Amino acid sequence: SPSSASNVTHKPSQPTVAASKLTPPVENMIPSLVKQSASALSPPEYRNHELERIIADKKNNSELTLKSKSLIDQDMEIVAYYALRNNEALKEICLNGNHIGDEGTLTTLDLEHNEIGDNGAKYLAEALQDNKV
C-alpha cells in the first residue's frame, strides 16, 4: 500500500529511516515476548533445540533459511532472541511454509540509530508493502 512507503523519510544530507515512524521499540516485536528493555531481554523459556541448533550453526551468516520447519508462534521468540538480536551479520531470513500465526508475526521493526540509505529504505518499503499485520 502507498502508506508503507510514506513511513520512510529521506534527508539528502543524511539518509536514514525514521524509526519512530516505522514502529515502537523492539520489546513489542513479538507480542508474546515478556515486555522488558531490549538490553535486558532474557532468553525465551520455551525451547526448540533443533531450531536453536540451526540458528547457532548459522550465527555469522547473512542468510537464515527456516523454510518448512513446522515453526509455531512460540518459535518466533527463539528466532527473535537468537537470530535477530544476536546475529549482527543477518540480512535475510526466510520463514515461509511454517505454522506461524498472529502471535508470531512481526509487529515491530526498530531501526533507531542506523544509517540506512536510499536503497535500504526502498527495500524496506517494498518488503513491508504487503504486510497485512
HELIX and SHEET records of a PDB file:
HELIX    1   1 PRO A    2  SER A    6  1                                   5    
HELIX    2   2 ALA A   19  LEU A   22  1                                   4    
HELIX    3   3 VAL A   26  ASN A   28  5                                   3    
HELIX    4   4 ALA A   38  ALA A   40  5                                   3    
HELIX    5   5 HIS A   49  ASP A   57  1                                   9    
HELIX    6   6 ASP A   75  ILE A   78  1                                   4    
HELIX    7   7 VAL A   79  ARG A   85  3                                   7    
HELIX    8   8 ASP A  102  GLY A  104  5                                   3    
HELIX    9   9 ASP A  118  LEU A  128  1                                  11    
SHEET    1   A 2 GLU A  63  THR A  65  0                                        
SHEET    2   A 2 GLU A  92  CYS A  94  1                                        
END                                                                             
